[in-house]
Amino acid sequence: MQGFRVQDGKLIWERDHETVQVEPWGRDSLRVRATLGPQVQDGLPGALLEPTATEAQIEIGEEQVIVRNGAIAARVCLEPDGLRGVSARMHFLDAATGNELLAEVPSYFPRPSARQFKPVGGDLFHVEARFEAYEGERLYGLGQHQHGRLDQKGCVIDLFQTNSEVCIPFLVSSRGYGLLWHNPAIGRVELGQTQTRWVAEAAPQMDYWITAGDLPKVAANYADATGHAPLLPEWAAGFWQCKLRYRTQDELLSVAREYKRRGLPLSVIVVDFFHWSKSGDWQFDPACWPDPAGMARELKEMGVEVMVSVWPTVSLHSRNYGEMRRRGLLARTERGVAALKSFREIGVEDPVYVHFYDATHPEARRFVWEQVRQGYYRHGIKTWWLDACEPELDPRDADNVRFHLGNGQALMNIYPLMNAQTFYEGMRAEGEEAFVSLSRSAWAGIQCYSTAVWSGDIQSTFEALQVQVRAGLNIGLSGVPWWTTDIGGFFGGDVNAPYFRELIVRWFQYGVFCPLFRLHGFRLSDETDWWDTGGPNEAWSFGEEAYGIIRELLFLRERLRPYVMELMRRAHEDGTPPMRPLFYDFPADAACWEIEDQFMFGPDLLVAPVLFDGARSRRVYLPAGSDWRDAWTDEDLAGGQWIEADAPLERIPLYLRAGKTLPIRA
C-alpha cells in the first residue's frame, strides 16, 4: 500500500512529512510512535525497557496492513482525509476474535486529525492523539488522584505531578487493553463520552504502548514492559511509625523504646524533615542528632529500621550549593530568578529561595548519592523517604524549568522516577538488594526502583478516607504494588476530638489491609507551627478506647504478614496488585464493576472498610463465583448477594473465600 514499508520488524508509514512507526514491543503489545521531525527517535527519557523477542507478523495488503503480536493486532487503513489527502488510521484488535479494542477517530476535513502536531519551539511539538469512545467502557489506573472516583470515564486528568496527585499515564480498560502514554511531558487526558484525547504540551514525538488481555494479563505485560517490582523486604510488611516531626534523636528513641516497653510491634520509625543542618546538606544536624550511628544500632537491636526524609531541595545556605551551581547540577530557570521555590530554613527567620538538584543529570544523581552516603548511609540508615519530589514548584511553571535533558514542559513528570533512580543506583552500588524508598510522587516504571508511593498530604476527614480507597485501587492498577496512606490523614486531626478518634480507628482498620501499614500526620496541638512539630501521633495517643482497638490491629497485621509477603511475591513475579477492585478477581460478576468502596486484599480476603462517621454497619456485596465466610463469626454466606454487615467500632467487615483460612482472630 502507498507509503508503507517494513524495516527491521517495524511497520513504517511516511507521508507529507509525518512518519508513523508501529512495532511489536513485548508480549501481546505494540509500540506506536509518530513525528513530524526528521525521524522517529530512540533513546528519549521514558519507562519502556528493551522488549523481549516475539513471533510477530506484518502483512501489507491492498486495502489494509495488519501487525499481529500475540493477543493484539493493529489494522492500519488509508482513509480519505479531505483537503489533506489521506491518513493512516489505526485500529487495535483482539487478535483471537477480531473485536475492536481501541481505534483512532476518523480524520476527515474539517474534523481535526487523530494525530496532531503543532510546533512550539525548537524540535518540540504540542501533540494530541484522539481515540474513539465506547459505550459502557470503564477506565482505570492513571496513577493516584483525589477526585474520588475509581472508574474515571468522564474525567479530565491533568498530567502534572503535584502533592497527592500522582501522574502515571497508564490506562486500563474494561474492554481488555492497557495503554501507556509514554511521554513525560506536562499535558492531560480527556476521557470523554465522545472521544478520548491525550495531550502533551511539548514533546519531540507521539509515543504510546498498548497491550491486550484480561486484567491480570495486562498487569503482567506492563510489568514486563516497564520493570518488575522487587520482592518487598520482610521487615517492610510490618508497622511504620511516623509523625511530623520528631525533633531530636532522644525524642525518637523514646518513642521506639515505649513501643517495645508496651510489647507493641514496630518495624520502621521515621525521621521527618528539618532534621538536617541546611536543606541540601543531606546530613543530620549534630545539635539534635549527635550520634545517628548509635541511634541506628539501638533501633536495629530492637528490630526497627530507621527511615530518613531526603528532599531534593538545595538552599542557598547549603554547604553544597556553590559546588552544585558551578558544576551545573541544579535545575535552572529559563527566565527570571534562578530559584524554583521559597521555603523555611533552620536558623533563618524568613523563607529562603531553594533549588532542586537536576535528577535528569547522571552526574547530579551521583553527587547527591555521595552526600547521602556520607550523611546517612554510613551511619547504618538504608531506608529513604523521598518527599517533595514532584518537584514541588512555586509557581507551577514547568516551561520555566531547564533540566540537563531539556525543558521542564517536556520532561517534568519523569522527575520523581529519576529521583528514585538516584537512590536505587546508589544502594545497588553499595551491594544492597533488600531496601525501600517511599516517594510522594511517581511515574511509569518507578516500581522497579524498589519504590513505594503514599497518597501525600491529605485531610484528616472521613471524606478523605473515602477518596483514598479509590486512589489506592487505581495506583495498584497503574503498576505500583507498594502503596500506603498517612493513617488518620495528614492535616487537621485533633487527637482529643471524638470525631478524629473514631476516624483514626477506622483508618487503622483500613491501613491493616493496605500493602504498607504506616501511621503519619500533623496532629493539632498547642504547638501548631507545622514546620516544627505537631501533636502526639503514636498508637496510644488517641484515648484508651482507641488504643485498645489499635493495639489489636497492630497484632492482626503481624499475624497477616506471611500472607502479605505471599501477595508481594505475586506482585514481584507477575505484577498482580496486592489490593485490587472486586472485578479484578470476579470479572464475570457485573455487580463487581459497580462497587468502589470494597476491595480484595489478595485472592482470599474481601475487605469492606467503614468510611462514614458514626456508622456501625454497612452494606457489603459478596461476589458471585464463590461462597464466603464471615472472618469474625464463621457464618457461611452464599456469593452473589448484598448483606448488611455489623461494624461496631472495633470491627471492620472481612470475608474469606470459602475453604480459605487466615489468622484474622487472635
N, C-alpha and C positions, 0 to 999 in steps of 0.2 A: 504494500500500500504506500501511497505517496508520503514521503518524509520519514518512513520508519526504517530502522536498521537494528541489527543485533550485533553487539560488540562486547566481548569478554563476559558473556552471560547476562548482559543488560539490554533491555529494550530502550531504544533512544528514538525520540521524535523531535525533529527540528523544523521550524517554520517561522518566518518573519521575526527572526532574532530570538525566539523563545526556544529553549531546549528543555525537554521533559525526559526524565530518566526513571525507569521502573526496573527494580531488580529484586530477586529473592534475597531475603535478609533473615536467615534463621528459619526455624521450623514453622511452617504454616503462616509465613509472614512475608510481607513485601515492604520495600522502602521506596518512596516516591520523592524525587527532587526535581525542581523546576527553577529556571532562572532566565533573565534577560541579559545576564552577563556573558562574558566570552565562553564560559564552560561551567558545568556543574563542578562544585568544589568539594574536595575531600579534606579531612583534617581540621574542620571547623570545630570549635568547642561544642561538646554535646555529651550525651549519655550512652549512645549506642556503642556496644563493643563490636569487634570484628565478628562477623557471623560464621557459624559452622556451615560446612558444605551441605547442600541439599540437592535432591533429584528434581530439579525444576525443568519445565518445558516452555518454550516460546514458539508460538505458531502465528505466522503472518499470513492471513488470508486475503481474499479480495475485498471483503467488506469490514473486517474487524481483525484485531490482533488479540490473542489470548496469552496471558502469562499465568502458568499454574505452578504452585508451590505447596504441596501437601493439601491441607484443608482449604486453602484460599486460592482464588483465581481472580485476575484482573482482565476485564474485557475493555479494550480501548477502541473506540469507534470514531471515525471522522464524521463530523456533522456540520451542515451549513451554518455559517455564522454571520449572515447578513453582509454588511459592508466590509466586515473583517475577513471574509473568505470562508475558511473552515477552521474548526478547532478539534482537538483530540479530547474526547470526553471519556472519563474513566468510570467504570462500574466495577465494584468489588463483589465477588460472588462466593457463596458456599460451593466449593469445588465438587462436592458429592451430589448436591441436589440441584445446583444451578440457581438457587434462590438468591436474590439480590440482598446483600448486607448493607451496602452504602454506595451511593453514586454521586458524582459531581452534578450540580444543577446544569440544565441545558444552557448553552451560550448562544443567544441569538439577538441580533440588533432589534430594539435598543436596550435590551437587558444586559446588565454587566456580565462580564466573562466569569466563569467559575474560578479562574486563576487570574489575579490582578497584581500588577507590579507598577508602583509609582515611585520614580526616583526621589530620594530625599537628601542626596548629597554623597559625594564620593562614589563608592561601589555599593551603596545601600539602597534598599527599596522599602517602601510601605507595601507589605504583602498581605493579600487576602485570599483565602480558599473557601469556596462555598459548596456545601453539600446539601442533598435533599433531606427533608424532614419526613418522618414516618409516623403515621397514626399509631398510637399505643406504645411507641418506643419509650423506654426508660433509660436514663443516662446517669452513670455513677462515676466515682473517682474524683479526678481533678485536684487531688491534694486535700487540704483541710480548710474549710470555710465556716464562717459564723452566721450563715443565712438560715440555719435551722432546718434544712431540707436534706433528705437522703437522695431521693430522685430529683435531679437537677434540671430536668426538662422544663423549659420556660425561663431559666435563669440566664443572666448575663454575668459572666465571671471575669473579673479583671485578672490578667496575668501579670501580677506585680506583687512581689513579696512585701508584706507588712506584718507587724506584730499580731499574731493569732490568725493571719490569713496566709496559708502556705500554698504556693503555686507549684503544683506538679501537673503538667499538661498532658496527663494520661487519662483518657476517657474510656469507660467500659459500658457497652450497650447490651440491653436485653435482647437485641437481635442476633447476638453471637459474634461480636467482634470487639477488639480494643484498638484504640488509635492514640498514638503518641505524637503530639505536635512537637517535633524535635527542633525547637528553636528557643533559645534563652532570652529572646527579646521581650521588652515590655509590649503588652498587647491585651487581647481579650478574646473570649469565645462566647458567641451568642447562640444559645440553644433554643432557637425559636420554633414556633409551630409551623412556619413556612419554609425555613431553611436553617441549617447550622453554618455559622461563619466563624472561621478562625482568622485572627488579625495579628500581625507582627508590625510594630511601628517602624522598625528599622532592621533589615536583615539582608544579607547578600543573596539569599535564595529561599525558596519554599522547600521545606523538608518535613516529611511525616512518615511514620511507620505504622503499618496496620497488620493485625493478626486476627485469625479466625478460630472459633471453637467455643465450647461452653465456658462458664466462668473459671473453673479450675484449670482448664487448658489455657485460657487467656493469661491467667496469673503465672503459670509455668513458662509460657512463651516469653512473657515480659521479663521474668527473672533471668531467663537465658539471654535475652537481648541486652539488658541493662546491668546485669550482675546480681548474683545471689547474696542475700544477707548471710553473714557468718552464723555459726551456731552461737546463740546467746550464752555468755558465761553463766554458770550456775548461780553464782552469788547475786547476779543481777535480777534473778527471778524473785528475790525477797523484797522486804520493805525498805523504802528510801525515806529518810527523814530530812526535811529541809524547811527553812523559814527565811524571810527577809528580816534581818540578817543576823548571824552570829558575829559579834564584833571582835571577839578575841579567841585565841586558842583555848584559854581556860574555860570560857563560856561554852564553846563547842564540846570540849571534852566532858564538861559537867553533864551535858545533856546525854551524851553517849553512855556515860557511867550510870546515869539514872535509868536509862533503858535496861541496862544489864542488871542493876540492883533490883528492878521490878520483875526481872525474868522475861522481858518482852523481846521478841525477835527484832533484829535490826541488821540490815545488810549494807546500807550506804548512808553516810551523813555528808551534807553538802556545805562547803564554804562558798557563800554567795559573794556578790560584787563588793567593791571597796575594801577588800582585804589587802589590796595592793598599795604600794607606796605612791605611785602615779600611774594613771592609765597608759598602757603601752610599755611599762617596765616589765610586766609579766613575771612578777615575783611578789612574795609576801612583804607586808610592812613589818619590819622586825620589832617595832614597838608593841604591836598587838599579837604577833605570831613569832615569838622568839625562837622556837625550836620545832619547825614543821616536820623535820625528820623524826624527832621523838614523838610528836603527835601521831604521825602516820604509823609508827611502830606500835604504839599503845593501842590504836584502833585496830590494827591488823591482828594483834593478840586477842582482841575481843571478837574477831571475825567480821570486822566492819571495814569496808572500803571508804576512802575519803575522796569525794569529788570536788573539784575546784572550778569555779566560774572563770572562764577565759574569754574576754571580749576582744573583738578585732580593732578596737579604737586605740589611737595613739595621741596623747595630749602633747601640746606644745612644751609642757614641762617635763615630759618623759626623758629619761636618760638615752632612749633610743631614737628620739625624734630627729635629731640633727643628722645622724648617720643614715637613717632610712630616707630622709629627704634628699640628701646628697646622692645616694645610690639609686634613686628613682623607685623605691619600694613602696611608696604610698600612692593610693588612688588620688587623682588630682581633679581639678575642675577645668572645664573648657573656657570659663569666663568668670571674672569676679574673684572674690576671696577664695584662697585655696582650700580652706577647711570645709567639711561637709556637715557638721553638726556642732551645737554647743551643748555642754553637759557639765555636771558638777565634778569637782576635783577635790581630793583630800587636801586640806590645808589652804585652800583658796576660797575666799569669801564669795566671789561672784562666779557664774558659769564661765567656762573657758571653751575655746574652739578645739575640736578634736578632729582627727583624720582617721581614715581606715587604711589598714595595710592592704596592698593590692594582691588579693588571693589569686588573681589570674596570672601572676608573675611567679614562675618557678623559684627564682632567687629569693623573692619575698617570702614564699612559703618556707623555704629552708631557713631563712633568717629568723622568722617567728618561731619555728620549731626549736631552734637552738636556744632562744631565750626561754621558752617553755621548759626545755630540757634542763637548763641550768637553774631556773627559778622554782620548778615544781618536781619534775620527774626524778631528779637526782635525790630528792627527799623522800622518794617512795610513793609519789602520787601518780596514778595511772588511769584516772577516770576524769573525763572532761565535760564541762558544761559550756556549750558554745552558744552564749547568749548574744542578743542584739546583732545577729549575723545576717540580717536580710540583705544588705546592711541598712540600719535604721537612719535614713537620711532626713534632714530638716533644712530646707523644704525637699519634697519628694520629686526633685527634678533630675530624673535619670539621664536625660540628654546632656546635662551639665557635668557629668562624671566621665573621666577618661581613665580607662584601665590600660594595662600593658597590652591586652589583646584587642582593644578597640573602645568605641563609645559605649557608655552605660545604657543607652536606649536599646542597643543591640545585644547587650550581654548581662544586664543587671541580675536577671533571675538565676543565673548559674552561680552567683557568689557563694551562697551557703553550701553548695556542693563542693566547690573548690576550697572553701574554708575547712570543711570536714576532711578533705583530701590532705590538707596540711598535717592534721593530727594522725590520720591513718598512716600516711607515709612515714612520719616521724616515729610512731610507735613500732611499725614493722621494721624500720631500720635499727631499732633497739632490740629486735628479736622478740617483741611482744606479739602475741596472737589473740589472746582472750581479753578483750577490753571493750569499753563502750564510750562513745561520745553522745551527749544529749544536746540536740540542736533545736533552736526556736524556729528555724525555717529549713526548707529543703527544696530540692529539685529532683528531677528524674534521675534515678540511679544512686541516690545517696545511701540506699540500704546496703550497698556493697562496701561502704566505708565504715562498717561497724558503728553506724549512727542511728540513734533513736530520735524521735521527734516528740515534743509536747505541744499542747494547744495554746501556749502563750499566756499573756496577761489578761485573763478573763475575769468577769464579775463573780462575786460570791452570792449567787441567786439560784433559785430553782430553775428559772428560765434559762440561765447559762448552762446548768447541768443538762437540761433537755437538749440543748444545742450540741453539747459535747458528744452525746450518744451518736448523733448523726455524723458529726465531724470525724469521730474515731472510726466509724464503719467505712466512710468514704476514703480516708487515708489508707486504711488497710487494703481497699480495692485499688489503690494507687501504687501498690508495690512496696509499702513501708510496713513491715510486720511489728517493729518495735515502736510502741506509741504509748503515751500517758497524758494525764492532765495534772494540773495542780488540784489535788483533792481539797475540796472546800472552795475552789476558785481563788483568784489572786487578790482582787480588790474588794475591800468593804466588809469583811467578816468581823463582826463584833463577838468575841468569844463568850461574852456574858449574856447575849441575847438568845431567848428561846428559839427564834427563827433560825439563827445560824447554828445553834446546837443540833437542831433537827436536820438542817442541811448537811452538816459535816458528817453525821451518821449515815444519811442516805448516800452521800458522795463516797464515803469509805466503802459502803456496800457495793457500789458500782466499781470502785477502784480495784477491789479484790479481783475482779474479772476483766481488768484491762491487761494488756501484755506486760506493762511495767506498773508497779504499785508504789506511788510516790505522793507524799504529802508536801505541800508548799503553800505559801501565801503571805501577804502582808496583812496582818491582823490589826484591827483598830485597838488602840490603847492610849494611855496618857502620852506616850511618845509617838506622835503621828508624823514625824518627819520621815518621809518614805525612803530617803537615801541613807538614813542612819540605822534604824531598826524598827520592827513592828512589835505587836503584842505576842504573847506566847503562842506557840503553834506545835506543841508536842501532843502525843496521844492522850495524855492526862489533862490537857489544858481546857477542856470544854465541859466540865462538870462531871459529877460522879456517874450519873446515868449514862451519859455519852461514853465515858471512859470504859465502863463495864462492857458496852457493846463493841466499842472499837478494839478493846483487848481481845475479845473473841474473834473478831475479824482478822486481826494480825495472825492469830494461830490458824484460822481457816486457810489463809494464804499459804502458811507454812505447810499445812497438810497437802495442799494442792500443787506444791512446787514440782513434784515429779510429773504430774500431768501437764503443767505449764511447760516444762522442758521438752516433753514429747511434742507439744504444739510448736515449740520453737525449732525442733528438729525438722518437722514438716515444712515450716516456713523456710528454713535453710535449704532443704532439698528441692522443693518444687514451688516455692513462692506462695503457699497457702496462708492467708491471713489468719492469725490465731482467733481474733474476734471478727465475725462477719454477719451480714444480714441473714435472716432466715432463708431467703430464696437461694443463697449460695449452696446450702445442703438440701433444700427441698424445692428445686426449680419447677417441678410439675404441679405444685400446690399454688393456685392463683392467689389465694389469700396471703401467702407469704410475701408476695411482691408489693402488697399494700401496707405492710407493717414496718414502722420506722423506729419504734421505741422498745423493741426486744432484739436479742441477738443470740447467736450461737457462739459459745466460747469453746472452740474445738468441735469435734463431731458429736460429742456425747452430752453436752450440757447446754440447756436453754436458760438464758438469764433475762429476767423481766424487772429491771430496776424501777424503784419507786421515785417518781420525778415531780411530785406535787406536794407542797407544804400541807401538812395535816392529814395526808392520805394514810389510811390503814387497810386498804385493799386496792386491788386494781384488776382490770380485765387482762387476761392472758390468752393468747391463741396457741394451741398445741398443734403443730403441723401434721397434716396427713402424711402417711408413708411410714409412720412409726407409732407405737404406743409409748406412753410416758409414765414416769413415776415421780410423784412429789418428793423432792430430796429431803424435806423436813419431816413429813408424816408417813412416807412409804405408801401413800394411796396410789393405786394403779388407775390410769386415766387413758381413755382412747384418744388417738390423734384425730385431727380434723375438726376440732371443736373449740369454742370460746368457753372459758370458765371465769368465775370471779374468785381471785386468789386472795386469801388472807395475807395481810402485810403489816403486822404490828411493827412498832419502831425497831425492834431487834431482829426483824426478819426481812430478807429480800426473796421474792418468789424465784425458786430454782426447780428445774425439772430435768431429770435424767432420761435418756432414751431407754426404752425397755431392754432389760438384760445388761445394762451398764452399771457400774458401781464407781463412786468416787467418795473420798472421805470428807463429806460435807459436814457431818455431825461429829463432834469430838468423841 
